[in-house]
Amino acid sequence: MGSQQVCWTTVLEFVERLGINPTTVLLAGTPEWNQLPDDHPDKLGAVLAGGVHHSLRIDLAQEHRADASREICAAADWTGLARRIRSGRGDAYVPRRKRSA
């Protein structure tokens, strides 16, 4: 499987090269859209515009996840934390007590 990164601008450019302005077409799935015949160009245009919108949402979500990842990375000394976890309890040792029966 290849990269899952989405670039919404390339989707927009593709749709615009087909002569469709995603901001002016019907919204796919609306009653008005449902009444159009299947071969009506506005019906396909609305579906393609929906694809532009969906790719924009994915692109923005990917950007937000990357920003959050950078913030988490900068929030703590993760290398130091891992080192402390790996080294165990250090000098702290609490022996077990045997229960008497």
KOLPA-447099 format. One record per atom (N, C-alpha, C, O): x, y, z; residue number from 1; residue in one letter. Coordinates in Angstrom, 2 decimals, decimal comma. Atoms other than C-alpha are relative to their C-alpha. Example, Ala and Ser with C-alpha at 12.3 -4.5 7.8 and 13.67 -1.06 7.14 Angstrom:
+---------+---------+---------+-----+---------+
:       u :       v :       w : num : residuo :
+---------+---------+---------+-----+---------+
:    0,89 :   -1,19 :    0,00 :   1 :       A :
:   12,30 :   -4,50 :    7,80 :   1 :       A :
:    0,90 :    1,20 :    0,00 :   1 :       A :
:    1,94 :    1,18 :    0,66 :   1 :       A :
:   -0,82 :   -1,19 :   -0,06 :   2 :       S :
:   13,67 :   -1,06 :    7,14 :   2 :       S :
:   -0,77 :    1,09 :    0,73 :   2 :       S :
:   -0,26 :    2,20 :    0,90 :   2 :       S :
+---------+---------+---------+-----+---------+
This chain:
+---------+---------+---------+-----+---------+
:       u :       v :       w : num : residuo :
+---------+---------+---------+-----+---------+
:    0,85 :   -1,18 :    0,00 :   1 :       M :
:    0,00 :    0,00 :    0,00 :   1 :       M :
:    0,89 :    1,24 :    0,00 :   1 :       M :
:    1,87 :    1,31 :    0,75 :   1 :       M :
:   -0,79 :   -1,22 :    0,11 :   2 :       G :
:    1,36 :    3,41 :   -0,94 :   2 :       G :
:   -0,39 :    1,03 :    1,05 :   2 :       G :
:   -1,09 :    0,73 :    2,02 :   2 :       G :
:    0,26 :   -1,10 :   -0,92 :   3 :       S :
:    1,18 :    6,74 :    0,82 :   3 :       S :
:   -1,50 :    0,30 :    0,06 :   3 :       S :
:   -2,20 :    0,22 :   -0,94 :   3 :       S :
:    1,41 :   -0,38 :   -0,19 :   4 :       Q :
:   -2,19 :    7,77 :    2,25 :   4 :       Q :
:   -0,16 :    1,51 :    0,14 :   4 :       Q :
:   -1,24 :    2,00 :    0,45 :   4 :       Q :
:    0,06 :   -1,45 :   -0,11 :   5 :       Q :
:   -1,32 :   11,46 :    2,27 :   5 :       Q :
:   -0,91 :    0,56 :   -1,09 :   5 :       Q :
:   -0,81 :    0,16 :   -2,25 :   5 :       Q :
:    0,96 :   -0,59 :    0,93 :   6 :       V :
:   -4,06 :   13,54 :    0,63 :   6 :       V :
:    0,33 :    1,47 :   -0,21 :   6 :       V :
:    0,56 :    2,21 :    0,76 :   6 :       V :
:   -0,20 :   -1,40 :    0,34 :   7 :       C :
:   -3,49 :   16,84 :   -1,17 :   7 :       C :
:   -1,27 :    0,48 :   -0,71 :   7 :       C :
:   -1,50 :    0,16 :   -1,88 :   7 :       C :
:    1,30 :   -0,38 :    0,56 :   8 :       W :
:   -6,87 :   18,46 :   -1,73 :   8 :       W :
:    0,12 :    0,91 :   -1,21 :   8 :       W :
:   -0,77 :    0,91 :   -2,06 :   8 :       W :
:   -0,10 :   -0,94 :    1,12 :   9 :       T :
:   -5,57 :   21,09 :   -4,16 :   9 :       T :
:    0,14 :   -0,74 :   -1,33 :   9 :       T :
:   -0,35 :   -0,26 :   -2,35 :   9 :       T :
:   -0,10 :    0,75 :    1,26 :  10 :       T :
:   -4,68 :   18,44 :   -6,75 :  10 :       T :
:   -1,36 :   -0,55 :   -0,40 :  10 :       T :
:   -1,66 :   -0,66 :   -1,59 :  10 :       T :
:    1,36 :    0,46 :    0,30 :  11 :       V :
:   -8,23 :   17,07 :   -6,47 :  11 :       V :
:   -0,81 :    1,16 :   -0,57 :  11 :       V :
:   -1,53 :    1,00 :   -1,55 :  11 :       V :
:    0,71 :   -1,19 :    0,49 :  12 :       L :
:   -9,64 :   20,59 :   -6,91 :  12 :       L :
:    0,42 :    0,33 :   -1,43 :  12 :       L :
:   -0,42 :    0,60 :   -2,28 :  12 :       L :
:   -0,49 :   -0,32 :    1,35 :  13 :       E :
:   -7,43 :   21,22 :   -9,94 :  13 :       E :
:   -0,53 :   -0,99 :   -1,02 :  13 :       E :
:   -0,89 :   -0,59 :   -2,13 :  13 :       E :
:    0,53 :    1,02 :    0,91 :  14 :       F :
:   -8,54 :   17,93 :  -11,52 :  14 :       F :
:   -1,47 :    0,29 :   -0,33 :  14 :       F :
:   -1,86 :    0,26 :   -1,49 :  14 :       F :
:    1,43 :   -0,27 :    0,21 :  15 :       V :
:  -12,23 :   18,77 :  -11,03 :  15 :       V :
:   -0,19 :    1,27 :   -0,82 :  15 :       V :
:   -1,06 :    1,32 :   -1,70 :  15 :       V :
:    0,12 :   -1,25 :    0,77 :  16 :       E :
:  -11,74 :   22,31 :  -12,35 :  16 :       E :
:    0,40 :   -0,21 :   -1,46 :  16 :       E :
:   -0,17 :    0,43 :   -2,35 :  16 :       E :
:   -0,37 :    0,28 :    1,39 :  17 :       R :
:   -9,99 :   20,94 :  -15,47 :  17 :       R :
:   -1,15 :   -0,66 :   -0,76 :  17 :       R :
:   -1,21 :   -0,59 :   -1,99 :  17 :       R :
:    1,18 :    0,59 :    0,63 :  18 :       L :
:  -13,23 :   19,05 :  -16,14 :  18 :       L :
:   -1,09 :    1,04 :   -0,23 :  18 :       L :
:   -2,17 :    0,72 :   -0,73 :  18 :       L :
:    0,96 :   -1,08 :    0,21 :  19 :       G :
:  -15,00 :   22,42 :  -16,20 :  19 :       G :
:   -1,03 :    0,13 :    1,10 :  19 :       G :
:   -2,08 :    0,74 :    0,90 :  19 :       G :
:    0,95 :   -0,04 :   -1,12 :  20 :       I :
:  -16,68 :   22,04 :  -12,82 :  20 :       I :
:    0,53 :    0,94 :    1,07 :  20 :       I :
:    1,67 :    0,83 :    1,51 :  20 :       I :
:   -0,33 :   -0,89 :   -1,12 :  21 :       N :
:  -16,69 :   24,80 :  -10,22 :  21 :       N :
:   -0,70 :   -0,56 :    1,23 :  21 :       N :
:   -1,92 :   -0,45 :    1,35 :  21 :       N :
:    0,63 :    0,65 :   -1,14 :  22 :       P :
:  -17,28 :   22,99 :   -6,92 :  22 :       P :
:   -0,82 :    0,93 :    0,89 :  22 :       P :
:   -1,64 :    0,46 :    1,68 :  22 :       P :
:    0,74 :   -0,93 :   -0,86 :  23 :       T :
:  -18,63 :   26,15 :   -5,29 :  23 :       T :
:   -1,37 :    0,36 :   -0,57 :  23 :       T :
:   -2,17 :    1,00 :    0,12 :  23 :       T :
:    1,26 :   -0,41 :    0,61 :  24 :       T :
:  -21,54 :   26,54 :   -7,71 :  24 :       T :
:   -0,94 :   -1,15 :   -0,33 :  24 :       T :
:   -2,05 :   -0,91 :   -0,79 :  24 :       T :
:    0,87 :    1,14 :    0,35 :  25 :       V :
:  -22,92 :   23,02 :   -8,16 :  25 :       V :
:   -0,91 :   -0,35 :    1,16 :  25 :       V :
:   -0,72 :    0,12 :    2,29 :  25 :       V :
:    0,90 :    0,48 :   -1,04 :  26 :       L :
:  -25,72 :   21,36 :   -6,25 :  26 :       L :
:    0,76 :   -0,83 :    1,02 :  26 :       L :
:    1,86 :   -1,32 :    0,75 :  26 :       L :
:   -0,56 :    0,89 :   -1,01 :  27 :       L :
:  -24,99 :   19,49 :   -3,07 :  27 :       L :
:   -0,52 :   -1,40 :   -0,27 :  27 :       L :
:   -1,73 :   -1,62 :   -0,33 :  27 :       L :
:    0,40 :    1,37 :    0,31 :  28 :       A :
:  -25,01 :   15,76 :   -3,81 :  28 :       A :
:   -0,88 :   -0,56 :    1,11 :  28 :       A :
:   -0,62 :   -0,36 :    2,30 :  28 :       A :
:    0,89 :    0,65 :   -0,95 :  29 :       G :
:  -27,84 :   13,85 :   -2,16 :  29 :       G :
:   -1,21 :    0,82 :    0,40 :  29 :       G :
:   -2,11 :    0,31 :    1,07 :  29 :       G :
:    1,15 :   -0,83 :   -0,35 :  30 :       T :
:  -30,24 :   16,78 :   -1,80 :  30 :       T :
:   -1,19 :   -0,40 :   -0,87 :  30 :       T :
:   -1,01 :   -1,05 :   -1,90 :  30 :       T :
:    1,16 :    0,34 :    0,82 :  31 :       P :
:  -33,81 :   16,41 :   -3,09 :  31 :       P :
:    0,12 :    0,52 :   -1,44 :  31 :       P :
:   -0,24 :   -0,17 :   -2,39 :  31 :       P :
:   -0,17 :   -0,56 :    1,35 :  32 :       E :
:  -33,01 :   18,71 :   -6,03 :  32 :       E :
:    0,97 :   -0,85 :   -0,82 :  32 :       E :
:    0,73 :   -1,10 :   -2,00 :  32 :       E :
:   -0,99 :    0,84 :    0,68 :  33 :       W :
:  -29,96 :   16,58 :   -6,91 :  33 :       W :
:   -0,63 :   -1,35 :   -0,35 :  33 :       W :
:   -0,40 :   -1,87 :   -1,44 :  33 :       W :
:    0,64 :    1,30 :    0,25 :  34 :       N :
:  -32,02 :   13,37 :   -6,60 :  34 :       N :
:   -0,96 :    0,05 :   -1,18 :  34 :       N :
:   -1,15 :   -0,96 :   -1,86 :  34 :       N :
:    0,96 :   -0,11 :    1,09 :  35 :       Q :
:  -34,55 :   14,68 :   -9,13 :  35 :       Q :
:    0,65 :    0,12 :   -1,36 :  35 :       Q :
:   -0,02 :   -0,06 :   -2,38 :  35 :       Q :
:   -0,69 :   -0,11 :    1,30 :  36 :       L :
:  -31,92 :   15,21 :  -11,83 :  36 :       L :
:    0,13 :   -1,39 :   -0,63 :  36 :       L :
:    0,31 :   -2,38 :    0,08 :  36 :       L :
:   -0,26 :    1,28 :    0,66 :  37 :       P :
:  -31,62 :   12,47 :  -14,44 :  37 :       P :
:    1,46 :   -0,40 :    0,20 :  37 :       P :
:    2,33 :    0,46 :    0,36 :  37 :       P :
:   -1,36 :    0,49 :   -0,26 :  38 :       D :
:  -28,53 :   10,29 :  -13,98 :  38 :       D :
:    1,02 :    0,51 :   -0,99 :  38 :       D :
:    2,20 :    0,62 :   -0,66 :  38 :       D :
:   -0,96 :   -0,47 :    1,01 :  39 :       D :
:  -26,98 :   11,59 :  -17,19 :  39 :       D :
:    0,16 :    1,52 :   -0,01 :  39 :       D :
:    0,84 :    2,06 :   -0,88 :  39 :       D :
:   -0,11 :   -1,46 :   -0,07 :  40 :       H :
:  -27,32 :   15,26 :  -16,18 :  40 :       H :
:    1,41 :    0,36 :    0,50 :  40 :       H :
:    1,86 :   -0,20 :    1,50 :  40 :       H :
:   -1,37 :   -0,33 :   -0,41 :  41 :       P :
:  -23,85 :   16,87 :  -15,94 :  41 :       P :
:    0,11 :    0,56 :    1,42 :  41 :       P :
:    1,13 :    0,37 :    2,08 :  41 :       P :
:   -0,05 :   -0,55 :   -1,36 :  42 :       D :
:  -24,72 :   18,68 :  -12,69 :  42 :       D :
:   -0,02 :   -1,09 :    1,06 :  42 :       D :
:    0,46 :   -0,89 :    2,18 :  42 :       D :
:    0,04 :    1,09 :   -0,97 :  43 :       K :
:  -25,34 :   15,34 :  -10,99 :  43 :       K :
:    1,41 :   -0,52 :    0,26 :  43 :       K :
:    1,81 :   -0,69 :    1,42 :  43 :       K :
:   -1,39 :    0,45 :   -0,16 :  44 :       L :
:  -21,79 :   14,13 :  -11,63 :  44 :       L :
:    0,84 :    1,13 :    0,60 :  44 :       L :
:    1,72 :    0,87 :    1,43 :  44 :       L :
:   -0,74 :   -1,14 :   -0,54 :  45 :       G :
:  -20,46 :   17,63 :  -10,91 :  45 :       G :
:   -0,15 :    0,11 :    1,51 :  45 :       G :
:    0,81 :    0,43 :    2,21 :  45 :       G :
:    0,24 :   -0,07 :   -1,45 :  46 :       A :
:  -22,04 :   17,54 :   -7,46 :  46 :       A :
:    0,77 :   -1,10 :    0,73 :  46 :       A :
:    1,31 :   -0,87 :    1,82 :  46 :       A :
:   -0,76 :    1,10 :   -0,62 :  47 :       V :
:  -20,45 :   14,16 :   -6,70 :  47 :       V :
:    1,49 :    0,34 :    0,01 :  47 :       V :
:    2,17 :    0,10 :    1,00 :  47 :       V :
:   -1,41 :   -0,39 :    0,06 :  48 :       L :
:  -17,05 :   15,43 :   -7,85 :  48 :       L :
:    0,30 :    1,13 :    0,99 :  48 :       L :
:    1,36 :    1,14 :    1,62 :  48 :       L :
:   -0,19 :   -1,08 :   -0,98 :  49 :       A :
:  -17,49 :   18,58 :   -5,74 :  49 :       A :
:    0,03 :   -0,58 :    1,41 :  49 :       A :
:    0,78 :   -0,10 :    2,27 :  49 :       A :
:   -0,03 :    0,68 :   -1,30 :  50 :       G :
:  -18,23 :   16,30 :   -2,79 :  50 :       G :
:    1,36 :   -0,64 :    0,25 :  50 :       G :
:    1,85 :   -0,66 :    1,38 :  50 :       G :
:   -1,34 :    0,57 :   -0,12 :  51 :       G :
:  -14,92 :   14,56 :   -3,48 :  51 :       G :
:    1,03 :    1,06 :    0,35 :  51 :       G :
:    1,95 :    0,80 :    1,13 :  51 :       G :
:   -0,91 :   -1,11 :   -0,34 :  52 :       V :
:  -13,13 :   17,91 :   -3,36 :  52 :       V :
:   -0,16 :    0,34 :    1,48 :  52 :       V :
:    0,83 :    0,50 :    2,20 :  52 :       V :
:    0,26 :   -0,33 :   -1,40 :  53 :       H :
:  -14,79 :   18,69 :   -0,03 :  53 :       H :
:    0,58 :   -1,07 :    0,93 :  53 :       H :
:    1,21 :   -0,75 :    1,94 :  53 :       H :
:   -0,50 :    1,10 :   -0,83 :  54 :       H :
:  -13,91 :   15,26 :    1,39 :  54 :       H :
:    1,53 :    0,01 :    0,06 :  54 :       H :
:    2,12 :   -0,18 :    1,12 :  54 :       H :
:   -1,46 :   -0,02 :    0,01 :  55 :       S :
:  -10,29 :   15,51 :    0,30 :  55 :       S :
:    0,54 :    1,19 :    0,80 :  55 :       S :
:    1,60 :    1,09 :    1,42 :  55 :       S :
:   -0,40 :   -1,15 :   -0,82 :  56 :       L :
:  -10,07 :   18,97 :    1,91 :  56 :       L :
:   -0,06 :   -0,37 :    1,49 :  56 :       L :
:    0,85 :   -0,04 :    2,25 :  56 :       L :
:    0,14 :    0,40 :   -1,41 :  57 :       R :
:  -11,34 :   17,53 :    5,21 :  57 :       R :
:    1,11 :   -0,96 :    0,41 :  57 :       R :
:    1,66 :   -0,83 :    1,51 :  57 :       R :
:   -1,08 :    0,94 :   -0,32 :  58 :       I :
:   -8,81 :   14,68 :    5,08 :  58 :       I :
:    1,33 :    0,74 :    0,09 :  58 :       I :
:    2,11 :    0,51 :    1,01 :  58 :       I :
:   -1,24 :   -0,77 :    0,02 :  59 :       D :
:   -5,98 :   17,08 :    4,19 :  59 :       D :
:    0,15 :    0,81 :    1,30 :  59 :       D :
:    1,22 :    0,81 :    1,91 :  59 :       D :
:   -0,05 :   -0,80 :   -1,23 :  60 :       L :
:   -6,84 :   19,37 :    7,13 :  60 :       L :
:    0,20 :   -0,87 :    1,23 :  60 :       L :
:    0,94 :   -0,51 :    2,14 :  60 :       L :
:   -0,17 :    0,91 :   -1,14 :  61 :       A :
:   -7,14 :   16,44 :    9,53 :  61 :       A :
:    1,43 :   -0,50 :    0,09 :  61 :       A :
:    1,99 :   -0,61 :    1,18 :  61 :       A :
:   -1,39 :    0,44 :    0,01 :  62 :       Q :
:   -3,71 :   15,19 :    8,46 :  62 :       Q :
:    0,92 :    1,10 :    0,52 :  62 :       Q :
:    1,85 :    0,84 :    1,28 :  62 :       Q :
:   -0,81 :   -1,14 :   -0,45 :  63 :       E :
:   -2,26 :   18,65 :    9,02 :  63 :       E :
:   -0,12 :    0,19 :    1,51 :  63 :       E :
:    0,87 :    0,43 :    2,20 :  63 :       E :
:    0,21 :   -0,16 :   -1,44 :  64 :       H :
:   -3,82 :   18,88 :   12,49 :  64 :       H :
:    0,68 :   -1,11 :    0,79 :  64 :       H :
:    1,24 :   -0,86 :    1,86 :  64 :       H :
:   -0,69 :    1,10 :   -0,69 :  65 :       R :
:   -2,49 :   15,43 :   13,45 :  65 :       R :
:    1,51 :    0,24 :    0,02 :  65 :       R :
:    2,17 :   -0,04 :    1,03 :  65 :       R :
:   -1,44 :   -0,28 :    0,06 :  66 :       A :
:    1,00 :   16,45 :   12,32 :  66 :       A :
:    0,36 :    1,10 :    1,00 :  66 :       A :
:    1,39 :    1,00 :    1,68 :  66 :       A :
:   -0,25 :   -1,08 :   -0,96 :  67 :       D :
:    0,78 :   19,67 :   14,37 :  67 :       D :
:   -0,04 :   -0,54 :    1,43 :  67 :       D :
:    0,81 :   -0,20 :    2,26 :  67 :       D :
:    0,12 :    0,57 :   -1,35 :  68 :       A :
:   -0,38 :   17,73 :   17,44 :  68 :       A :
:    1,21 :   -0,87 :    0,32 :  68 :       A :
:    1,70 :   -0,86 :    1,45 :  68 :       A :
:   -1,17 :    0,85 :   -0,20 :  69 :       S :
:    2,46 :   15,26 :   16,98 :  69 :       S :
:    1,23 :    0,83 :    0,36 :  69 :       S :
:    1,99 :    0,46 :    1,25 :  69 :       S :
:   -1,14 :   -0,87 :   -0,30 :  70 :       R :
:    5,01 :   18,07 :   16,93 :  70 :       R :
:   -0,11 :    0,61 :    1,40 :  70 :       R :
:    0,89 :    0,72 :    2,11 :  70 :       R :
:    0,20 :   -0,56 :   -1,34 :  71 :       E :
:    3,48 :   19,62 :   20,07 :  71 :       E :
:    0,29 :   -1,03 :    1,09 :  71 :       E :
:    0,92 :   -0,71 :    2,10 :  71 :       E :
:   -0,25 :    1,07 :   -0,98 :  72 :       I :
:    3,57 :   16,30 :   21,92 :  72 :       I :
:    1,49 :   -0,27 :    0,09 :  72 :       I :
:    2,03 :   -0,46 :    1,18 :  72 :       I :
:   -1,45 :    0,25 :    0,03 :  73 :       C :
:    7,17 :   15,76 :   20,85 :  73 :       C :
:    0,75 :    1,06 :    0,80 :  73 :       C :
:    1,72 :    0,74 :    1,50 :  73 :       C :
:   -0,69 :   -1,09 :   -0,68 :  74 :       A :
:    8,18 :   19,15 :   22,23 :  74 :       A :
:   -0,43 :    0,17 :    1,46 :  74 :       A :
:    0,17 :    0,95 :    2,19 :  74 :       A :
:    0,58 :   -0,22 :   -1,33 :  75 :       A :
:    6,14 :   18,82 :   25,44 :  75 :       A :
:    0,81 :   -0,59 :    1,13 :  75 :       A :
:    0,65 :   -0,17 :    2,28 :  75 :       A :
:   -0,74 :    0,66 :   -1,08 :  76 :       A :
:    8,55 :   16,61 :   27,38 :  76 :       A :
:    1,31 :   -0,55 :   -0,52 :  76 :       A :
:    1,55 :   -0,62 :   -1,72 :  76 :       A :
:   -1,26 :    0,66 :    0,33 :  77 :       D :
:   11,97 :   15,03 :   27,46 :  77 :       D :
:   -0,29 :   -1,50 :   -0,10 :  77 :       D :
:   -0,07 :   -2,25 :    0,85 :  77 :       D :
:    0,42 :    1,39 :    0,18 :  78 :       W :
:   10,77 :   11,72 :   26,01 :  78 :       W :
:    1,17 :   -0,96 :    0,08 :  78 :       W :
:    1,02 :   -2,09 :    0,55 :  78 :       W :
:   -1,19 :    0,86 :   -0,09 :  79 :       T :
:   14,30 :   10,32 :   25,73 :  79 :       T :
:    0,35 :   -0,24 :    1,46 :  79 :       T :
:    0,64 :   -1,37 :    1,86 :  79 :       T :
:   -0,28 :    0,13 :   -1,43 :  80 :       G :
:   14,91 :   11,01 :   29,41 :  80 :       G :
:   -1,02 :   -0,87 :    0,71 :  80 :       G :
:   -0,67 :   -1,68 :    1,57 :  80 :       G :
:    1,06 :    0,81 :   -0,60 :  81 :       L :
:   11,57 :    9,50 :   30,37 :  81 :       L :
:    0,20 :   -1,48 :   -0,33 :  81 :       L :
:    0,08 :   -2,34 :    0,54 :  81 :       L :
:   -0,25 :    1,39 :    0,40 :  82 :       A :
:   12,33 :    6,34 :   28,38 :  82 :       A :
:    1,19 :   -0,57 :    0,76 :  82 :       A :
:    1,18 :   -1,73 :    1,17 :  82 :       A :
:   -1,19 :    0,45 :   -0,73 :  83 :       R :
:   15,74 :    6,12 :   30,04 :  83 :       R :
:   -0,36 :   -0,34 :    1,45 :  83 :       R :
:    0,07 :   -1,36 :    1,98 :  83 :       R :
:    0,41 :    0,27 :   -1,39 :  84 :       R :
:   14,16 :    6,38 :   33,51 :  84 :       R :
:   -0,86 :   -1,25 :    0,10 :  84 :       R :
:   -0,72 :   -2,03 :    1,05 :  84 :       R :
:    0,85 :    1,20 :   -0,02 :  85 :       I :
:   11,58 :    3,73 :   32,67 :  85 :       I :
:    0,86 :   -1,25 :   -0,18 :  85 :       I :
:    0,66 :   -2,25 :    0,52 :  85 :       I :
:   -0,87 :    1,15 :    0,25 :  86 :       R :
:   14,25 :    1,38 :   31,30 :  86 :       R :
:    0,88 :   -0,34 :    1,19 :  86 :       R :
:    1,16 :   -1,51 :    1,45 :  86 :       R :
:   -0,91 :    0,25 :   -1,12 :  87 :       S :
:   16,45 :    1,80 :   34,33 :  87 :       S :
:   -0,73 :   -0,55 :    1,22 :  87 :       S :
:   -0,09 :   -0,90 :    2,21 :  87 :       S :
:    0,77 :    0,59 :   -1,10 :  88 :       G :
:   13,67 :    0,57 :   36,59 :  88 :       G :
:   -0,24 :    0,98 :    1,12 :  88 :       G :
:   -0,34 :    2,19 :    0,90 :  88 :       G :
:    0,34 :   -0,82 :   -1,16 :  89 :       R :
:   13,01 :    1,84 :   40,07 :  89 :       R :
:    1,20 :    0,75 :    0,56 :  89 :       R :
:    1,06 :    1,62 :    1,41 :  89 :       R :
:   -1,19 :   -0,63 :   -0,56 :  90 :       G :
:   16,57 :    2,88 :   40,71 :  90 :       G :
:    0,27 :   -0,54 :    1,39 :  90 :       G :
:    0,28 :   -1,75 :    1,60 :  90 :       G :
:   -0,31 :    0,41 :   -1,36 :  91 :       D :
:   17,38 :    2,82 :   44,43 :  91 :       D :
:   -1,24 :   -0,40 :    0,80 :  91 :       D :
:   -1,12 :   -1,00 :    1,87 :  91 :       D :
:    1,22 :    0,30 :   -0,74 :  92 :       A :
:   13,77 :    2,44 :   45,47 :  92 :       A :
:   -0,30 :   -1,49 :   -0,10 :  92 :       A :
:   -0,52 :   -2,02 :   -1,19 :  92 :       A :
:    0,34 :    1,42 :   -0,03 :  93 :       Y :
:   13,14 :   -1,13 :   46,54 :  93 :       Y :
:   -0,79 :   -0,26 :    1,26 :  93 :       Y :
:   -0,35 :    0,06 :    2,36 :  93 :       Y :
:    0,84 :    0,33 :   -1,14 :  94 :       V :
:   10,36 :   -2,29 :   48,78 :  94 :       V :
:   -0,13 :   -1,51 :    0,03 :  94 :       V :
:   -0,76 :   -2,10 :   -0,85 :  94 :       V :
:    0,08 :    1,46 :   -0,05 :  95 :       P :
:   10,75 :   -5,91 :   49,86 :  95 :       P :
:   -1,42 :   -0,46 :    0,33 :  95 :       P :
:   -2,17 :    0,23 :    1,01 :  95 :       P :
:    1,32 :    0,56 :   -0,30 :  96 :       R :
:    7,68 :   -8,11 :   50,00 :  96 :       R :
:    0,00 :   -0,56 :    1,41 :  96 :       R :
:    1,00 :   -1,06 :    1,93 :  96 :       R :
:    0,18 :    0,62 :   -1,31 :  97 :       R :
:    6,35 :   -9,20 :   53,30 :  97 :       R :
:   -0,73 :   -1,31 :   -0,23 :  97 :       R :
:   -1,68 :   -1,40 :   -1,01 :  97 :       R :
:    0,69 :    1,29 :    0,08 :  98 :       K :
:    5,38 :  -12,79 :   53,68 :  98 :       K :
:   -1,18 :    0,04 :    0,96 :  98 :       K :
:   -1,05 :    0,46 :    2,11 :  98 :       K :
:    1,18 :    0,07 :   -0,86 :  99 :       R :
:    1,90 :  -13,26 :   55,02 :  99 :       R :
:    0,08 :   -1,26 :    0,85 :  99 :       R :
:    0,47 :   -2,33 :    0,38 :  99 :       R :
:    0,04 :    1,20 :   -0,84 : 100 :       S :
:    1,58 :  -15,57 :   57,91 : 100 :       S :
:   -1,37 :   -0,65 :   -0,14 : 100 :       S :
:   -2,39 :    0,03 :   -0,20 : 100 :       S :
:    1,24 :    0,74 :    0,21 : 101 :       A :
:   -1,03 :  -18,24 :   57,51 : 101 :       A :
:   -0,79 :   -0,19 :    1,26 : 101 :       A :
:   -1,86 :   -0,80 :    1,23 : 101 :       A :
+---------+---------+---------+-----+---------+
